[in-house]
């Protein structure tokens, strides 16, 4: 696991209801979701976005969550069960080298990468793996915290996404964060 990964115990702070003063997950992701879709969430932590997304995708939808930290995944699974959303959440521990989501190739309708890409040593590889899961008209919401990622670093992240086959199609306003909505580059 990379040295700069957020410690697992910070997950409790990130899942805190107080965080809703800055980020309201339903408002942030609702424009990209509808019932029955499949979502890929990279670095879900303890489920701050996961549980609201699981509600939004409905009983026929699925939220696939991958994280490198076992304690985060275990807490997410417990929270999902308490919220009676366990059947909508596919939470899995992954390695630091791969998302290990090959079975979702061309099956994902929306991907969320919220405050996680700056922790990944090979960002371009991450974006290639996410790209491989996406259906043709799928979107990716990328958001990075301004306190950890400078504007120049975010531009470099967007360049890595473009090299992996994703293009910026919108720049949403997300409080205290850089934000971009990405889609698959169209072939010529």
PyMOL commands that set and color helices and strands:
alter all, ss='L'
color gray80, all
select helices_A, chain A and resi 10-14+17-21+25-32+50-57+70-82+86-88+102-104+117-119+123-133+151-163
alter helices_A, ss='H'
color red, helices_A
select strands_A, chain A and resi 38-42+62-67+89-93+108-114+134-145+166-170+177-184
alter strands_A, ss='S'
color yellow, strands_A
deselect
rebuild
show_as cartoon
